Every structure is written in structure tokens, then in C-alpha cells.
Amino acid sequence: MPAYDPKIVAMVCTYCTYTAADMAGSMRLQYPSNVRIVKLLCTGKVDLIHILKTFEAGADAILVGG
């Protein structure tokens, strides 16, 4: 049986979560290769349609961080 490798989309705020992820990269920390980061101006503008379209595109999980 093949190992399950979920496709995770992280919708992150430019000024908060993305900055932290960028800093982690500068420190040579790594995150799993199955995580895709989508940089947004503000996660407060994420609408339900964005989440539904992301699932429709094949994501198994979504992280909204801001």
C-alpha cells in the first residue's frame, strides 16, 4: 500500500505568516515538500469560494494563517 502524501495549501498573510515562513527559510529550517504556500495581502479577505476552489483544484487540506 503506498504511503499517503496529502496536498496541503497554506494561504498566508504577507505581513505575518509569510514573514515568519521566510525567516524560517533564512534559518535553513524546512517544511514538508507537499505544502504549497500562497501569499495573500491579508487572510481576512479569504472568502469561502477561495477555499472551495482550492479543494476543487485537488488540495487535501488548507491552512489559513494570518
C-alpha positions as CSV (number, residue, x, y, z in Angstrom):
1,M,0.0,0.0,0.0
2,P,1.5,3.4,-1.0
3,A,2.1,6.0,1.7
4,Y,-0.4,8.8,1.8
5,D,1.1,12.1,0.9
6,P,-1.6,14.8,1.3
7,K,-1.5,18.0,-0.8
8,I,-1.6,20.9,1.6
9,V,-2.1,24.6,0.6
10,A,-1.1,27.3,3.1
11,M,-2.9,30.6,2.5
12,V,-0.7,33.1,4.4
13,C,-0.7,36.8,5.2
14,T,2.1,38.8,3.6
15,Y,3.0,40.7,6.8
16,C,2.5,37.9,9.4
17,T,2.7,34.3,8.5
18,Y,4.7,34.7,5.2
19,T,7.3,36.8,7.0
20,A,7.7,34.0,9.6
21,A,8.0,31.4,6.9
22,D,10.6,33.5,5.1
23,M,12.5,33.9,8.3
24,A,12.4,30.1,8.9
25,G,13.8,29.6,5.4
26,S,16.6,32.1,6.2
27,M,17.4,29.9,9.3
28,R,17.6,26.9,7.0
29,L,14.5,25.3,8.6
30,Q,12.5,23.1,6.3
31,Y,8.8,22.3,5.9
32,P,7.4,19.3,4.0
33,S,7.5,19.3,0.2
34,N,3.8,18.6,0.0
35,V,3.0,22.1,1.4
36,R,2.4,24.9,-1.1
37,I,2.4,28.4,0.1
38,V,0.0,31.0,-1.4
39,K,0.9,34.6,-0.3
40,L,-2.1,36.8,0.2
41,L,-2.2,40.5,1.1
42,C,-4.5,39.7,4.0
43,T,-6.0,36.4,5.0
44,G,-9.0,38.4,6.3
45,K,-10.1,38.7,2.6
46,V,-10.2,34.9,2.1
47,D,-13.7,34.0,1.0
48,L,-15.4,30.6,1.1
49,I,-15.2,30.5,-2.7
50,H,-11.3,30.6,-2.5
51,I,-11.4,27.6,-0.1
52,L,-13.8,25.6,-2.3
53,K,-11.9,26.3,-5.5
54,T,-8.7,25.2,-3.8
55,F,-10.3,21.9,-2.8
56,E,-11.7,21.6,-6.3
57,A,-8.2,22.0,-7.7
58,G,-7.0,19.0,-5.7
59,A,-5.9,20.1,-2.3
60,D,-6.5,17.7,0.6
61,A,-6.1,20.3,3.3
62,I,-5.9,24.1,3.6
63,L,-4.2,26.2,6.3
64,V,-5.2,29.8,6.5
65,G,-2.7,31.7,8.7
66,G,-2.6,35.4,9.3
